[in-house]
Amino acid sequence: MTVAFKLEWIQAIRRTLWNFLNQFEKMNSILSEYNDFFILERQINDRVDQFLNTFFLSYTNYREELLKSQRKLVENLSVPIIPVSTSVAVLPLIGMIDDYRMQIIEEKILIEVSRLQVQTLIMDLSGIADMEMNVIDQFQKVMNGVSMMGAKTIITGLRPELVRKMIQTGVSFDQSTETKGTLQQTMKVILES
């Protein structure tokens, strides 16, 4: 249940209780001062409701904005493109890659390859736990996009399970994408040349 719904529920229960007390008093007494009391009660409770609504809804909006900014920070940290030299950058990927994360990876790679003027992007997949089948196809398209931007991609750390899935989906990389065993081997070759 949302905070707004909970507030409405509490307000409805309180109004029902006060209406019951007002009706009970009318049935058992005809004193006019109680009528004034219930009119004043309604005014006070309406103002309290306005305050609670404003306070909790603004708090909810603040919390949602905070969560969005934290999510954005986590998204940026989950795709860390690290420049190694003026033309080489490394992207170590860790964990599970689903559709949502793949969209973030695609956007970040294309923007950073252009911004950093990367000529070689090394993607280390040794930390990838799993990748969904449809994501593997999208992954191949991102590699082709990097190639279209004039950069070369080197993929390192492919695990046997991931290679098996790539074979099953028919993934094959174009000429501008190389595969190497480990990130360490690749860095050694690049730094020596």
Biotite code that builds the C-alpha atoms (Angstrom):
import biotite.structure as struc

atoms = struc.array([
    struc.Atom([0.000, 0.000, 0.000], chain_id="A", res_id=1, res_name="MET", atom_name="CA", element="C"),
    struc.Atom([1.227, 3.483, -0.816], chain_id="A", res_id=2, res_name="THR", atom_name="CA", element="C"),
    struc.Atom([1.675, 6.143, 1.856], chain_id="A", res_id=3, res_name="VAL", atom_name="CA", element="C"),
    struc.Atom([-1.129, 8.217, 0.330], chain_id="A", res_id=4, res_name="ALA", atom_name="CA", element="C"),
    struc.Atom([-3.524, 5.267, 0.509], chain_id="A", res_id=5, res_name="PHE", atom_name="CA", element="C"),
    struc.Atom([-2.558, 4.552, 4.134], chain_id="A", res_id=6, res_name="LYS", atom_name="CA", element="C"),
    struc.Atom([-3.166, 8.194, 5.048], chain_id="A", res_id=7, res_name="LEU", atom_name="CA", element="C"),
    struc.Atom([-6.600, 8.161, 3.410], chain_id="A", res_id=8, res_name="GLU", atom_name="CA", element="C"),
    struc.Atom([-7.418, 4.961, 5.281], chain_id="A", res_id=9, res_name="TRP", atom_name="CA", element="C"),
    struc.Atom([-6.412, 6.444, 8.656], chain_id="A", res_id=10, res_name="ILE", atom_name="CA", element="C"),
    struc.Atom([-8.360, 9.635, 7.925], chain_id="A", res_id=11, res_name="GLN", atom_name="CA", element="C"),
    struc.Atom([-11.471, 7.656, 6.961], chain_id="A", res_id=12, res_name="ALA", atom_name="CA", element="C"),
    struc.Atom([-11.326, 5.605, 10.171], chain_id="A", res_id=13, res_name="ILE", atom_name="CA", element="C"),
    struc.Atom([-10.890, 8.752, 12.286], chain_id="A", res_id=14, res_name="ARG", atom_name="CA", element="C"),
    struc.Atom([-13.768, 10.551, 10.525], chain_id="A", res_id=15, res_name="ARG", atom_name="CA", element="C"),
    struc.Atom([-16.012, 7.530, 10.963], chain_id="A", res_id=16, res_name="THR", atom_name="CA", element="C"),
    struc.Atom([-15.206, 7.379, 14.671], chain_id="A", res_id=17, res_name="LEU", atom_name="CA", element="C"),
    struc.Atom([-15.930, 11.095, 15.186], chain_id="A", res_id=18, res_name="TRP", atom_name="CA", element="C"),
    struc.Atom([-19.159, 10.857, 13.149], chain_id="A", res_id=19, res_name="ASN", atom_name="CA", element="C"),
    struc.Atom([-20.236, 7.949, 15.324], chain_id="A", res_id=20, res_name="PHE", atom_name="CA", element="C"),
    struc.Atom([-19.504, 9.979, 18.498], chain_id="A", res_id=21, res_name="LEU", atom_name="CA", element="C"),
    struc.Atom([-21.388, 12.963, 17.073], chain_id="A", res_id=22, res_name="ASN", atom_name="CA", element="C"),
    struc.Atom([-24.447, 10.858, 16.180], chain_id="A", res_id=23, res_name="GLN", atom_name="CA", element="C"),
    struc.Atom([-24.323, 9.118, 19.572], chain_id="A", res_id=24, res_name="PHE", atom_name="CA", element="C"),
    struc.Atom([-24.288, 12.496, 21.350], chain_id="A", res_id=25, res_name="GLU", atom_name="CA", element="C"),
    struc.Atom([-27.209, 13.785, 19.252], chain_id="A", res_id=26, res_name="LYS", atom_name="CA", element="C"),
    struc.Atom([-29.275, 10.729, 20.170], chain_id="A", res_id=27, res_name="MET", atom_name="CA", element="C"),
    struc.Atom([-28.535, 11.016, 23.907], chain_id="A", res_id=28, res_name="ASN", atom_name="CA", element="C"),
    struc.Atom([-28.436, 14.795, 24.434], chain_id="A", res_id=29, res_name="SER", atom_name="CA", element="C"),
    struc.Atom([-29.723, 18.000, 22.922], chain_id="A", res_id=30, res_name="ILE", atom_name="CA", element="C"),
    struc.Atom([-27.099, 20.348, 24.322], chain_id="A", res_id=31, res_name="LEU", atom_name="CA", element="C"),
    struc.Atom([-25.912, 22.793, 21.689], chain_id="A", res_id=32, res_name="SER", atom_name="CA", element="C"),
    struc.Atom([-22.375, 23.125, 23.100], chain_id="A", res_id=33, res_name="GLU", atom_name="CA", element="C"),
    struc.Atom([-21.615, 19.558, 21.929], chain_id="A", res_id=34, res_name="TYR", atom_name="CA", element="C"),
    struc.Atom([-22.639, 20.536, 18.410], chain_id="A", res_id=35, res_name="ASN", atom_name="CA", element="C"),
    struc.Atom([-20.119, 23.394, 18.529], chain_id="A", res_id=36, res_name="ASP", atom_name="CA", element="C"),
    struc.Atom([-17.515, 20.952, 19.805], chain_id="A", res_id=37, res_name="PHE", atom_name="CA", element="C"),
    struc.Atom([-18.029, 18.603, 16.827], chain_id="A", res_id=38, res_name="PHE", atom_name="CA", element="C"),
    struc.Atom([-17.902, 21.505, 14.352], chain_id="A", res_id=39, res_name="ILE", atom_name="CA", element="C"),
    struc.Atom([-14.591, 22.595, 15.900], chain_id="A", res_id=40, res_name="LEU", atom_name="CA", element="C"),
    struc.Atom([-13.369, 18.966, 15.828], chain_id="A", res_id=41, res_name="GLU", atom_name="CA", element="C"),
    struc.Atom([-14.090, 18.765, 12.093], chain_id="A", res_id=42, res_name="ARG", atom_name="CA", element="C"),
    struc.Atom([-12.132, 21.957, 11.409], chain_id="A", res_id=43, res_name="GLN", atom_name="CA", element="C"),
    struc.Atom([-9.163, 20.821, 13.479], chain_id="A", res_id=44, res_name="ILE", atom_name="CA", element="C"),
    struc.Atom([-9.107, 17.333, 11.961], chain_id="A", res_id=45, res_name="ASN", atom_name="CA", element="C"),
    struc.Atom([-9.318, 18.762, 8.429], chain_id="A", res_id=46, res_name="ASP", atom_name="CA", element="C"),
    struc.Atom([-6.251, 20.932, 9.122], chain_id="A", res_id=47, res_name="ARG", atom_name="CA", element="C"),
    struc.Atom([-4.385, 17.996, 10.668], chain_id="A", res_id=48, res_name="VAL", atom_name="CA", element="C"),
    struc.Atom([-5.240, 15.912, 7.569], chain_id="A", res_id=49, res_name="ASP", atom_name="CA", element="C"),
    struc.Atom([-3.930, 18.659, 5.278], chain_id="A", res_id=50, res_name="GLN", atom_name="CA", element="C"),
    struc.Atom([-0.695, 18.829, 7.257], chain_id="A", res_id=51, res_name="PHE", atom_name="CA", element="C"),
    struc.Atom([-0.241, 15.036, 7.269], chain_id="A", res_id=52, res_name="LEU", atom_name="CA", element="C"),
    struc.Atom([-0.956, 14.781, 3.552], chain_id="A", res_id=53, res_name="ASN", atom_name="CA", element="C"),
    struc.Atom([1.479, 17.558, 2.689], chain_id="A", res_id=54, res_name="THR", atom_name="CA", element="C"),
    struc.Atom([4.171, 16.241, 5.028], chain_id="A", res_id=55, res_name="PHE", atom_name="CA", element="C"),
    struc.Atom([4.003, 12.576, 4.019], chain_id="A", res_id=56, res_name="PHE", atom_name="CA", element="C"),
    struc.Atom([3.581, 13.210, 0.308], chain_id="A", res_id=57, res_name="LEU", atom_name="CA", element="C"),
    struc.Atom([6.548, 15.598, 0.251], chain_id="A", res_id=58, res_name="SER", atom_name="CA", element="C"),
    struc.Atom([8.557, 13.043, 2.238], chain_id="A", res_id=59, res_name="TYR", atom_name="CA", element="C"),
    struc.Atom([7.565, 10.316, -0.245], chain_id="A", res_id=60, res_name="THR", atom_name="CA", element="C"),
    struc.Atom([8.616, 12.515, -3.182], chain_id="A", res_id=61, res_name="ASN", atom_name="CA", element="C"),
    struc.Atom([11.928, 13.279, -1.451], chain_id="A", res_id=62, res_name="TYR", atom_name="CA", element="C"),
    struc.Atom([12.537, 9.576, -0.810], chain_id="A", res_id=63, res_name="ARG", atom_name="CA", element="C"),
    struc.Atom([11.721, 8.650, -4.424], chain_id="A", res_id=64, res_name="GLU", atom_name="CA", element="C"),
    struc.Atom([14.115, 11.311, -5.744], chain_id="A", res_id=65, res_name="GLU", atom_name="CA", element="C"),
    struc.Atom([16.814, 10.061, -3.365], chain_id="A", res_id=66, res_name="LEU", atom_name="CA", element="C"),
    struc.Atom([16.282, 6.480, -4.543], chain_id="A", res_id=67, res_name="LEU", atom_name="CA", element="C"),
    struc.Atom([16.454, 7.600, -8.190], chain_id="A", res_id=68, res_name="LYS", atom_name="CA", element="C"),
    struc.Atom([19.734, 9.444, -7.620], chain_id="A", res_id=69, res_name="SER", atom_name="CA", element="C"),
    struc.Atom([21.193, 6.468, -5.735], chain_id="A", res_id=70, res_name="GLN", atom_name="CA", element="C"),
    struc.Atom([20.076, 4.117, -8.496], chain_id="A", res_id=71, res_name="ARG", atom_name="CA", element="C"),
    struc.Atom([21.739, 6.371, -11.069], chain_id="A", res_id=72, res_name="LYS", atom_name="CA", element="C"),
    struc.Atom([24.954, 6.305, -9.024], chain_id="A", res_id=73, res_name="LEU", atom_name="CA", element="C"),
    struc.Atom([24.839, 2.497, -8.793], chain_id="A", res_id=74, res_name="VAL", atom_name="CA", element="C"),
    struc.Atom([24.176, 2.283, -12.546], chain_id="A", res_id=75, res_name="GLU", atom_name="CA", element="C"),
    struc.Atom([27.252, 4.394, -13.268], chain_id="A", res_id=76, res_name="ASN", atom_name="CA", element="C"),
    struc.Atom([29.367, 2.346, -10.866], chain_id="A", res_id=77, res_name="LEU", atom_name="CA", element="C"),
    struc.Atom([28.136, -0.918, -12.395], chain_id="A", res_id=78, res_name="SER", atom_name="CA", element="C"),
    struc.Atom([29.636, 0.034, -15.773], chain_id="A", res_id=79, res_name="VAL", atom_name="CA", element="C"),
    struc.Atom([33.074, 1.450, -14.920], chain_id="A", res_id=80, res_name="PRO", atom_name="CA", element="C"),
    struc.Atom([34.969, 2.292, -18.101], chain_id="A", res_id=81, res_name="ILE", atom_name="CA", element="C"),
    struc.Atom([38.569, 2.802, -16.983], chain_id="A", res_id=82, res_name="ILE", atom_name="CA", element="C"),
    struc.Atom([40.978, 4.602, -19.335], chain_id="A", res_id=83, res_name="PRO", atom_name="CA", element="C"),
    struc.Atom([44.362, 2.807, -19.340], chain_id="A", res_id=84, res_name="VAL", atom_name="CA", element="C"),
    struc.Atom([46.018, 5.061, -21.909], chain_id="A", res_id=85, res_name="SER", atom_name="CA", element="C"),
    struc.Atom([44.922, 7.751, -24.340], chain_id="A", res_id=86, res_name="THR", atom_name="CA", element="C"),
    struc.Atom([43.489, 5.153, -26.721], chain_id="A", res_id=87, res_name="SER", atom_name="CA", element="C"),
    struc.Atom([42.757, 2.087, -24.531], chain_id="A", res_id=88, res_name="VAL", atom_name="CA", element="C"),
    struc.Atom([40.028, 1.602, -21.922], chain_id="A", res_id=89, res_name="ALA", atom_name="CA", element="C"),
    struc.Atom([38.957, -1.377, -19.817], chain_id="A", res_id=90, res_name="VAL", atom_name="CA", element="C"),
    struc.Atom([35.398, -2.311, -18.874], chain_id="A", res_id=91, res_name="LEU", atom_name="CA", element="C"),
    struc.Atom([35.300, -5.000, -16.163], chain_id="A", res_id=92, res_name="PRO", atom_name="CA", element="C"),
    struc.Atom([31.800, -6.444, -15.851], chain_id="A", res_id=93, res_name="LEU", atom_name="CA", element="C"),
    struc.Atom([30.660, -8.302, -12.739], chain_id="A", res_id=94, res_name="ILE", atom_name="CA", element="C"),
    struc.Atom([27.482, -10.141, -11.767], chain_id="A", res_id=95, res_name="GLY", atom_name="CA", element="C"),
    struc.Atom([24.304, -10.898, -13.684], chain_id="A", res_id=96, res_name="MET", atom_name="CA", element="C"),
    struc.Atom([23.508, -9.016, -16.887], chain_id="A", res_id=97, res_name="ILE", atom_name="CA", element="C"),
    struc.Atom([19.819, -8.675, -17.679], chain_id="A", res_id=98, res_name="ASP", atom_name="CA", element="C"),
    struc.Atom([17.954, -6.517, -20.234], chain_id="A", res_id=99, res_name="ASP", atom_name="CA", element="C"),
    struc.Atom([17.907, -3.431, -18.016], chain_id="A", res_id=100, res_name="TYR", atom_name="CA", element="C"),
    struc.Atom([21.613, -3.578, -17.193], chain_id="A", res_id=101, res_name="ARG", atom_name="CA", element="C"),
    struc.Atom([22.472, -4.293, -20.844], chain_id="A", res_id=102, res_name="MET", atom_name="CA", element="C"),
    struc.Atom([20.702, -1.075, -21.861], chain_id="A", res_id=103, res_name="GLN", atom_name="CA", element="C"),
    struc.Atom([22.840, 0.838, -19.353], chain_id="A", res_id=104, res_name="ILE", atom_name="CA", element="C"),
    struc.Atom([25.994, -0.903, -20.607], chain_id="A", res_id=105, res_name="ILE", atom_name="CA", element="C"),
    struc.Atom([25.114, -0.072, -24.228], chain_id="A", res_id=106, res_name="GLU", atom_name="CA", element="C"),
    struc.Atom([24.446, 3.589, -23.487], chain_id="A", res_id=107, res_name="GLU", atom_name="CA", element="C"),
    struc.Atom([27.560, 4.013, -21.331], chain_id="A", res_id=108, res_name="LYS", atom_name="CA", element="C"),
    struc.Atom([29.874, 2.223, -23.786], chain_id="A", res_id=109, res_name="ILE", atom_name="CA", element="C"),
    struc.Atom([28.773, 4.215, -26.816], chain_id="A", res_id=110, res_name="LEU", atom_name="CA", element="C"),
    struc.Atom([28.962, 7.535, -24.972], chain_id="A", res_id=111, res_name="ILE", atom_name="CA", element="C"),
    struc.Atom([32.339, 6.827, -23.335], chain_id="A", res_id=112, res_name="GLU", atom_name="CA", element="C"),
    struc.Atom([33.964, 5.408, -26.501], chain_id="A", res_id=113, res_name="VAL", atom_name="CA", element="C"),
    struc.Atom([33.090, 8.670, -28.214], chain_id="A", res_id=114, res_name="SER", atom_name="CA", element="C"),
    struc.Atom([33.962, 10.949, -25.282], chain_id="A", res_id=115, res_name="ARG", atom_name="CA", element="C"),
    struc.Atom([37.303, 9.295, -24.456], chain_id="A", res_id=116, res_name="LEU", atom_name="CA", element="C"),
    struc.Atom([38.121, 8.685, -28.146], chain_id="A", res_id=117, res_name="GLN", atom_name="CA", element="C"),
    struc.Atom([38.839, 5.056, -27.338], chain_id="A", res_id=118, res_name="VAL", atom_name="CA", element="C"),
    struc.Atom([40.472, 3.043, -30.100], chain_id="A", res_id=119, res_name="GLN", atom_name="CA", element="C"),
    struc.Atom([40.552, -0.238, -28.144], chain_id="A", res_id=120, res_name="THR", atom_name="CA", element="C"),
    struc.Atom([37.939, -1.255, -25.562], chain_id="A", res_id=121, res_name="LEU", atom_name="CA", element="C"),
    struc.Atom([38.839, -4.292, -23.459], chain_id="A", res_id=122, res_name="ILE", atom_name="CA", element="C"),
    struc.Atom([35.760, -5.935, -21.938], chain_id="A", res_id=123, res_name="MET", atom_name="CA", element="C"),
    struc.Atom([36.600, -8.352, -19.149], chain_id="A", res_id=124, res_name="ASP", atom_name="CA", element="C"),
    struc.Atom([33.761, -10.836, -18.623], chain_id="A", res_id=125, res_name="LEU", atom_name="CA", element="C"),
    struc.Atom([35.507, -13.039, -16.052], chain_id="A", res_id=126, res_name="SER", atom_name="CA", element="C"),
    struc.Atom([33.177, -11.697, -13.335], chain_id="A", res_id=127, res_name="GLY", atom_name="CA", element="C"),
    struc.Atom([29.948, -12.406, -15.229], chain_id="A", res_id=128, res_name="ILE", atom_name="CA", element="C"),
    struc.Atom([27.845, -14.927, -13.350], chain_id="A", res_id=129, res_name="ALA", atom_name="CA", element="C"),
    struc.Atom([25.232, -15.351, -16.076], chain_id="A", res_id=130, res_name="ASP", atom_name="CA", element="C"),
    struc.Atom([23.777, -13.658, -19.122], chain_id="A", res_id=131, res_name="MET", atom_name="CA", element="C"),
    struc.Atom([20.270, -14.199, -20.462], chain_id="A", res_id=132, res_name="GLU", atom_name="CA", element="C"),
    struc.Atom([19.965, -15.526, -24.029], chain_id="A", res_id=133, res_name="MET", atom_name="CA", element="C"),
    struc.Atom([18.348, -12.380, -25.459], chain_id="A", res_id=134, res_name="ASN", atom_name="CA", element="C"),
    struc.Atom([21.027, -10.266, -23.742], chain_id="A", res_id=135, res_name="VAL", atom_name="CA", element="C"),
    struc.Atom([23.776, -12.188, -25.565], chain_id="A", res_id=136, res_name="ILE", atom_name="CA", element="C"),
    struc.Atom([22.305, -11.052, -28.892], chain_id="A", res_id=137, res_name="ASP", atom_name="CA", element="C"),
    struc.Atom([22.117, -7.470, -27.637], chain_id="A", res_id=138, res_name="GLN", atom_name="CA", element="C"),
    struc.Atom([25.731, -7.795, -26.413], chain_id="A", res_id=139, res_name="PHE", atom_name="CA", element="C"),
    struc.Atom([26.830, -8.726, -29.944], chain_id="A", res_id=140, res_name="GLN", atom_name="CA", element="C"),
    struc.Atom([25.024, -5.666, -31.324], chain_id="A", res_id=141, res_name="LYS", atom_name="CA", element="C"),
    struc.Atom([26.864, -3.421, -28.857], chain_id="A", res_id=142, res_name="VAL", atom_name="CA", element="C"),
    struc.Atom([30.176, -4.868, -30.079], chain_id="A", res_id=143, res_name="MET", atom_name="CA", element="C"),
    struc.Atom([29.123, -4.076, -33.646], chain_id="A", res_id=144, res_name="ASN", atom_name="CA", element="C"),
    struc.Atom([28.216, -0.540, -32.509], chain_id="A", res_id=145, res_name="GLY", atom_name="CA", element="C"),
    struc.Atom([31.698, -0.060, -31.046], chain_id="A", res_id=146, res_name="VAL", atom_name="CA", element="C"),
    struc.Atom([33.104, -1.222, -34.382], chain_id="A", res_id=147, res_name="SER", atom_name="CA", element="C"),
    struc.Atom([30.890, 1.261, -36.239], chain_id="A", res_id=148, res_name="MET", atom_name="CA", element="C"),
    struc.Atom([32.428, 4.017, -34.103], chain_id="A", res_id=149, res_name="MET", atom_name="CA", element="C"),
    struc.Atom([35.880, 3.016, -35.380], chain_id="A", res_id=150, res_name="GLY", atom_name="CA", element="C"),
    struc.Atom([37.068, 1.231, -32.242], chain_id="A", res_id=151, res_name="ALA", atom_name="CA", element="C"),
    struc.Atom([38.260, -2.316, -31.722], chain_id="A", res_id=152, res_name="LYS", atom_name="CA", element="C"),
    struc.Atom([36.885, -4.537, -28.963], chain_id="A", res_id=153, res_name="THR", atom_name="CA", element="C"),
    struc.Atom([38.823, -7.201, -27.088], chain_id="A", res_id=154, res_name="ILE", atom_name="CA", element="C"),
    struc.Atom([36.778, -9.576, -24.957], chain_id="A", res_id=155, res_name="ILE", atom_name="CA", element="C"),
    struc.Atom([38.588, -11.376, -22.142], chain_id="A", res_id=156, res_name="THR", atom_name="CA", element="C"),
    struc.Atom([37.661, -13.855, -19.438], chain_id="A", res_id=157, res_name="GLY", atom_name="CA", element="C"),
    struc.Atom([34.892, -15.744, -21.222], chain_id="A", res_id=158, res_name="LEU", atom_name="CA", element="C"),
    struc.Atom([33.700, -18.559, -18.968], chain_id="A", res_id=159, res_name="ARG", atom_name="CA", element="C"),
    struc.Atom([32.785, -21.952, -20.477], chain_id="A", res_id=160, res_name="PRO", atom_name="CA", element="C"),
    struc.Atom([29.094, -21.586, -19.505], chain_id="A", res_id=161, res_name="GLU", atom_name="CA", element="C"),
    struc.Atom([28.859, -18.232, -21.251], chain_id="A", res_id=162, res_name="LEU", atom_name="CA", element="C"),
    struc.Atom([30.686, -19.523, -24.350], chain_id="A", res_id=163, res_name="VAL", atom_name="CA", element="C"),
    struc.Atom([28.233, -22.455, -24.467], chain_id="A", res_id=164, res_name="ARG", atom_name="CA", element="C"),
    struc.Atom([25.280, -20.048, -24.414], chain_id="A", res_id=165, res_name="LYS", atom_name="CA", element="C"),
    struc.Atom([26.880, -17.907, -27.117], chain_id="A", res_id=166, res_name="MET", atom_name="CA", element="C"),
    struc.Atom([27.373, -20.972, -29.321], chain_id="A", res_id=167, res_name="ILE", atom_name="CA", element="C"),
    struc.Atom([23.715, -21.981, -28.776], chain_id="A", res_id=168, res_name="GLN", atom_name="CA", element="C"),
    struc.Atom([22.477, -18.537, -29.818], chain_id="A", res_id=169, res_name="THR", atom_name="CA", element="C"),
    struc.Atom([24.770, -18.435, -32.850], chain_id="A", res_id=170, res_name="GLY", atom_name="CA", element="C"),
    struc.Atom([26.789, -15.423, -31.735], chain_id="A", res_id=171, res_name="VAL", atom_name="CA", element="C"),
    struc.Atom([29.858, -14.632, -33.798], chain_id="A", res_id=172, res_name="SER", atom_name="CA", element="C"),
    struc.Atom([31.868, -11.460, -33.489], chain_id="A", res_id=173, res_name="PHE", atom_name="CA", element="C"),
    struc.Atom([33.051, -9.422, -36.465], chain_id="A", res_id=174, res_name="ASP", atom_name="CA", element="C"),
    struc.Atom([36.691, -8.806, -37.416], chain_id="A", res_id=175, res_name="GLN", atom_name="CA", element="C"),
    struc.Atom([37.051, -5.781, -35.143], chain_id="A", res_id=176, res_name="SER", atom_name="CA", element="C"),
    struc.Atom([36.310, -7.910, -32.063], chain_id="A", res_id=177, res_name="THR", atom_name="CA", element="C"),
    struc.Atom([39.011, -10.174, -30.655], chain_id="A", res_id=178, res_name="GLU", atom_name="CA", element="C"),
    struc.Atom([38.823, -12.651, -27.812], chain_id="A", res_id=179, res_name="THR", atom_name="CA", element="C"),
    struc.Atom([41.678, -13.296, -25.392], chain_id="A", res_id=180, res_name="LYS", atom_name="CA", element="C"),
    struc.Atom([42.070, -15.611, -22.410], chain_id="A", res_id=181, res_name="GLY", atom_name="CA", element="C"),
    struc.Atom([42.582, -13.193, -19.537], chain_id="A", res_id=182, res_name="THR", atom_name="CA", element="C"),
    struc.Atom([42.705, -9.493, -18.857], chain_id="A", res_id=183, res_name="LEU", atom_name="CA", element="C"),
    struc.Atom([46.276, -9.817, -17.551], chain_id="A", res_id=184, res_name="GLN", atom_name="CA", element="C"),
    struc.Atom([47.530, -11.399, -20.792], chain_id="A", res_id=185, res_name="GLN", atom_name="CA", element="C"),
    struc.Atom([45.784, -8.764, -22.871], chain_id="A", res_id=186, res_name="THR", atom_name="CA", element="C"),
    struc.Atom([47.128, -5.853, -20.805], chain_id="A", res_id=187, res_name="MET", atom_name="CA", element="C"),
    struc.Atom([50.655, -7.258, -21.023], chain_id="A", res_id=188, res_name="LYS", atom_name="CA", element="C"),
    struc.Atom([50.467, -7.457, -24.842], chain_id="A", res_id=189, res_name="VAL", atom_name="CA", element="C"),
    struc.Atom([48.939, -3.957, -25.161], chain_id="A", res_id=190, res_name="ILE", atom_name="CA", element="C"),
    struc.Atom([51.381, -2.291, -22.781], chain_id="A", res_id=191, res_name="LEU", atom_name="CA", element="C"),
    struc.Atom([54.390, -3.915, -24.505], chain_id="A", res_id=192, res_name="GLU", atom_name="CA", element="C"),
    struc.Atom([53.339, -2.742, -27.955], chain_id="A", res_id=193, res_name="SER", atom_name="CA", element="C"),
])
